[in-house]
Amino acid sequence: IMHDKPMHLILVRRDLRYFDHIHPEQREPGVYSAPYTFLSAGEYRVWIDFMSKDMQHLIDFDLKVTGNGVHTPEPDMLDGLQASFKGPERILQGKPAELSFTVSDEQDKPVSLTEKFLAAAGHLVIIDATQKEFVHAHYEVMNRDNVLTFEYTPQTVGKHRMWVQFNYRGKARTAPFDFLAHK
């Protein structure tokens, strides 16, 4: 079990849209599955994160989803909340960076984050445009304010997309942000 689940499955369409973080259930020894409806056709990258014999494993693969060519817009996963991102002026490859996310309501008033999301105050997934760099980080401090802060050292340069995840009023919330990592 890692952060309340035996398996975490992250999927992202190749254009860094249509992110999801789901948790397959064990159907029989060594077999996990989860029903899933894709919002849009396209090529996806999938990462499976799990523990076995006290060792963390990360398996990734490509998946092609066929369909009628209609792209459903990415859903609003904040459900009435706002999230903002603050980081260094320039994020540099190989240099540690502090990435902070502030959560507020529609009137821009701070929202107190008091619920855990999968055994942490928040999760952060970062994927670069080539999808060679994958980071799944956790913010462990439950300090009841509206800020989640993560340390991150980019390994690649170029465009990155990140998704911060947290719980509020019993519902998982997700906010996407983009940044460039420089040499």
N, C-alpha and C positions, 0 to 999 in steps of 0.2 A: 504494500500500500504506500503510495506516494501522494501527499497532499490530498488525503481522503479518498483516493480512487486507485484501483489496481492498474488502470491504463488511461492515459491522456492521448487523444487524437486531435491534432491540429491540422486543418486543411485550409488552403489558400489557393484561389485561382491564380494562374501564372502572371496576370497583370496586377497582382497584389490587391485584388478586390475579393469580396466574398470570403471573408475569414470566418472560421468557426472553430470552437474548442469543445469537443464532445467526449463522452466517456463510455466506450463499449463495455458491455456486460459479459461475464463469462457464461458461455452456453454449455461447455463441456471442458474437461481438462485441456488446456492449451488452445482453446478456441474462444475468441471474443467476437462479438458482433454488435452492431447498433443500426436500427433502421434510420435512414437518412433520405431527405428529399433535397436535391440540389436546386438552388434558385435559378441557375443559369448554366447553359452548356459551356464547354471550354476545357482547357487543360488545367489541371490542378496539381499541386504538390501536397503530399500528405506526410506528416511526421507522426510516428507512434512513439510515445515516451512511457517506459514502464520499468519496474524493478524486478530482478530475478536473482535469487541467491545473494542478496545484499549488494547488488551491483545495478547501477542505472544503465538502461539501454535506450538508444535512439535509432529508430529505423525510419528511413524516408524512401518515398517512391513517387512516381508520376501516375496520374490517373486521368484518362480522357472521358469526359462526360458528353454524350451526344444529346441533341435536342432539336427543337424547332427553330433555333437561331434567335429567339426572343430573349433579351436580357432583362431579367427582373432587377429593378434597382436594389442596391444594398440596403437592407432594413436599418432603421434608426434603432440602435441598440442601447441608447441612453434613456429612452422613455421619459422625456421631460427634464432631464438633467443636462448640465453643460460640463464639459471638461476642457481644461486648457493645459497646454504644455509649455514648460520652461526648461531650457537647457543652456549649455554654453553657447556663446555667439558663434563659434565654429567647433564642430565636433570633428576630432582628428583621429584617423586610423592609428591604432595602437596606443592611444592615450585614454586613460580613464575619464569618463564623463558622468556627471550627476544629472539624471533626467527626472524632473519633478512634474507631477500632474495634480492640478487643483480641480476639485469638484464643487459645483454650486448648483442652485436651483435656477428656474427660469428668470427669477428676479435678481440673479447674480449674488444671492446670499449663500454663504458657505453651508455645505451639507456635511454633517458629522458622520463619518464612516465608522460604524460600530459593529458591523457584522463581518465575519470572516467569509472569504470566497475560497473554497477548497483549502482550508486550513491555513490561510494567509490573509493579511489585510488586503493584498492585491497581487495580481499576476501581470507580467509584462512579456509579450512575445514580440521579438524583433526579427525581421527577415529582410535581407537585401534584395535588390532587383534581380540578381542572378539566381537567387534562392539557394546559394551555397552557404550563406551564413544564417544560422538559426539559433536564436537565444530564447530560452524560457526561464525567466527570472521571477523571484518572489520578494515581496515586501512583507516582512514578518511582524513589524511593530504595530500593535493595536493601540494607537495613542488618541483615538477618538476625534482627530481633527479632520480636515478635508483635503489633506495633501498626502500623496503617495510618492516616495522617492526611491529610485533605483540607481545603482552603480552599473555602468556598462562601458566596455572597451571594444570599439568596433574593430573587426579584423579585415574588413573590406572597405574600399572607397565607393562612393556613388550613392544612388538613391536607396533609402531604406524606408520601410513602413513598419510601424509598431502599433500594437493594440494593448491598451491598458484595460484590465478587467478587475471589477470589484463588485461586491454585493451592496444593495441598498433596498431596504424594505422587502427583504426576502427574494429579490430578483437580481440575477446576474446582469451587470451592465458592461458594455464594451465601447471604447472610444478609439478610433484610428487616428494616427498622426504620421506625417512624413517628415523626413529630414535627410540631409546630405552629409555623408562622411567624407572628409577631405584628407589628402596626404599630408 
